[in-house]
């Protein structure tokens, strides 16, 4: 079986510096995997996610998604298949509903069916956001509420893979457990591939889960 994502001999350093964040990094991710990436601050966990969705470019090496070099995939097309949720949630100056439906206004997603209001209200409740109205300003929500909206927005696109950067950093333990429970369900019922960066001690229950650490510019799989 061909991997969904394959990283080969990846090297990366920030422009203007000679210090490598990664040096000859390799990673193979099969469809339906649930992978947690841990590691100390500055080890490149967030940078890894940004490289996969082409927000940064590697110095050397290859990133292959669905048997294609990602440099040959238009960024908008890649990000419709690989949804990235940043640690600091980004919202536009619009309502909650407009923010959730924003991806469906993009040309690459116009073939996808946008959810109706009833589905959005149901999802808000599922994410412990019953008190949030669809007509509210998204910019006026708390960081934790925005974080959950960003995850919802990514899920609604039905991507092949989700990249989550500290998705529960602004949440209380109960809400964090709820988010990870939903991600596990999507992983097992939709075969959605999950790659999540986390500092938490959470461990997914799925048998496909893999935990690895970034250290010394190398990704080490925990065994």
WOVENKA-V940325 format. One record per residue. N is the residue number from 1. PHI is phi in degrees with one decimal (none if undefined). OMEGA is omega as a letter, one per 30 degrees, with the letter a starting at -180 (999 if undefined). D_LAST is the distance of its C-alpha to the last C-alpha in Angstrom with 1 decimal. Layout:
[[N,PHI,OMEGA,D_LAST] [N,PHI,OMEGA,D_LAST]]
This chain:
[[1,none,l,22.2] [2,-72.8,l,22.6] [3,-63.9,l,20.1] [4,-71.4,a,21.7] [5,-134.4,l,20.7] [6,-138.5,l,19.9] [7,-110.3,a,20.0] [8,-124.4,l,21.0] [9,53.8,a,21.8] [10,-81.0,l,22.5] [11,-127.9,a,24.5] [12,-152.6,l,26.2] [13,-138.1,a,28.5] [14,-70.0,a,30.9] [15,-52.5,l,34.5] [16,86.0,l,36.6] [17,-126.4,l,33.8] [18,-108.3,a,32.2] [19,-84.0,a,29.0] [20,-82.6,l,26.2] [21,-75.2,l,23.8] [22,-126.6,l,21.6] [23,-142.9,l,22.0] [24,60.2,a,20.9] [25,-82.5,l,18.2] [26,-127.6,l,16.6] [27,-157.1,l,15.0] [28,-121.5,a,15.5] [29,-125.4,l,16.0] [30,-93.2,l,17.4] [31,-56.5,l,20.1] [32,88.8,l,19.2] [33,-76.9,l,15.6] [34,-124.8,a,14.9] [35,-117.9,l,13.0] [36,-104.5,l,13.0] [37,-112.0,l,13.5] [38,-112.9,l,13.8] [39,147.2,a,15.5] [40,-70.1,l,18.8] [41,-62.4,l,22.2] [42,85.0,a,23.3] [43,-85.2,l,20.0] [44,101.2,a,21.1] [45,-61.9,l,19.3] [46,-66.1,l,22.7] [47,-61.4,l,23.9] [48,-57.5,a,21.1] [49,-64.6,a,22.4] [50,-66.0,l,26.0] [51,-68.3,a,25.5] [52,-64.0,a,24.2] [53,-100.8,l,27.4] [54,66.7,l,29.6] [55,-83.4,l,30.7] [56,-131.4,a,29.9] [57,-114.3,l,30.2] [58,-72.3,l,27.9] [59,-73.7,a,29.6] [60,-148.2,l,28.1] [61,98.7,a,25.7] [62,-125.8,l,25.5] [63,-122.5,a,24.3] [64,-109.6,l,24.8] [65,-125.0,a,25.2] [66,51.4,l,26.5] [67,68.1,l,27.2] [68,-124.1,l,29.4] [69,-62.6,a,29.2] [70,-65.7,l,29.4] [71,-69.9,l,32.3] [72,-94.5,l,34.2] [73,-107.6,l,33.6] [74,-53.0,a,36.0] [75,-51.0,a,34.2] [76,-64.5,l,35.8] [77,-68.7,l,34.7] [78,-58.3,a,31.1] [79,-76.7,l,31.1] [80,-79.9,l,32.5] [81,-95.6,a,29.5] [82,-123.6,a,26.9] [83,-88.8,a,27.8] [84,-108.1,l,26.9] [85,-113.8,a,27.3] [86,-74.4,l,27.9] [87,-63.6,l,27.3] [88,-95.4,a,31.1] [89,-66.1,l,32.6] [90,-106.1,l,35.5] [91,-124.1,l,38.5] [92,-93.2,a,41.9] [93,-77.1,a,45.2] [94,-160.3,a,45.7] [95,-74.3,l,45.2] [96,-58.3,a,42.0] [97,-60.8,a,42.9] [98,-64.1,l,43.6] [99,-68.8,l,40.3] [100,-66.5,a,38.4] [101,-93.4,a,40.4] [102,-52.6,a,40.5] [103,-60.2,a,38.1] [104,-76.9,l,40.4] [105,-87.6,a,43.2] [106,-79.6,a,41.4] [107,-57.9,a,42.7] [108,-69.4,a,39.3] [109,-109.8,a,38.9] [110,-69.7,l,42.4] [111,-82.5,l,41.7] [112,-86.7,a,39.4] [113,-86.1,l,41.1] [114,-72.5,l,41.1] [115,-71.0,l,40.7] [116,-85.1,a,43.8] [117,-59.0,a,44.5] [118,-62.1,l,43.7] [119,-66.7,l,40.2] [120,-65.6,l,39.7] [121,-62.9,l,41.1] [122,-61.1,a,38.8] [123,-67.8,l,35.8] [124,-58.0,l,37.1] [125,-65.2,a,37.3] [126,-61.7,a,33.8] [127,-95.0,l,32.5] [128,58.5,l,34.8] [129,-123.6,a,37.3] [130,-59.8,a,40.3] [131,-79.8,a,42.5] [132,-91.5,l,42.0] [133,-90.8,a,44.8] [134,-63.1,a,44.5] [135,-92.6,l,47.5] [136,-73.1,l,46.2] [137,-74.5,a,45.6] [138,-66.7,a,41.8] [139,-68.9,a,42.4] [140,-90.6,l,43.7] [141,-79.0,l,40.5] [142,-71.4,l,38.1] [143,-60.6,l,35.0] [144,-64.1,l,32.9] [145,-66.3,l,35.2] [146,-62.6,a,35.0] [147,-61.6,l,31.2] [148,-69.3,l,31.3] [149,-62.4,l,34.0] [150,-63.5,l,32.1] [151,-67.9,l,29.2] [152,-58.2,a,31.9] [153,-59.5,l,33.5] [154,-67.3,a,30.4] [155,-62.9,a,29.8] [156,-61.1,l,33.5] [157,-77.1,a,33.1] [158,52.2,a,30.8] [159,-75.3,l,28.6] [160,-74.5,a,26.1] [161,-145.6,l,23.5] [162,-117.9,l,23.4] [163,-108.5,a,22.4] [164,-117.8,a,22.4] [165,-102.9,a,22.8] [166,47.2,a,22.5] [167,-67.5,a,24.3] [168,-120.3,a,25.0] [169,-63.1,a,25.9] [170,-104.6,a,29.5] [171,-108.6,l,29.1] [172,-73.8,a,29.5] [173,-55.0,a,26.8] [174,-65.6,l,28.5] [175,-67.4,l,28.9] [176,-62.9,l,25.4] [177,-63.4,l,24.1] [178,-62.9,a,26.7] [179,-61.4,a,25.5] [180,-66.1,l,21.9] [181,-63.6,l,23.2] [182,-64.9,l,25.4] [183,-64.2,l,22.6] [184,-63.5,a,20.6] [185,-64.2,l,23.9] [186,-63.4,l,24.6] [187,-65.0,a,21.2] [188,-86.5,a,21.9] [189,-92.9,l,25.6] [190,-107.5,a,26.3] [191,59.5,l,23.1] [192,-74.2,a,23.1] [193,-81.6,a,20.1] [194,-120.6,l,18.9] [195,-126.6,a,17.5] [196,-122.8,l,17.9] [197,-91.0,a,18.0] [198,-153.8,l,18.0] [199,-100.1,a,18.5] [200,-74.3,l,18.6] [201,-91.7,l,16.3] [202,-60.9,l,16.5] [203,-133.8,a,13.7] [204,-67.0,a,15.0] [205,-80.8,a,15.8] [206,-60.6,a,15.6] [207,-69.9,a,13.4] [208,-83.4,a,13.0] [209,-69.1,l,11.4] [210,-129.8,l,8.7] [211,-112.0,l,8.3] [212,-139.4,a,8.7] [213,-124.6,l,11.0] [214,-96.5,l,14.2] [215,-153.4,a,15.3] [216,51.9,l,17.8] [217,63.4,a,18.6] [218,-130.5,l,15.3] [219,-90.7,a,12.6] [220,-110.0,l,9.2] [221,-80.4,l,6.3] [222,-71.3,l,3.8] [223,-123.1,999,0.0]]
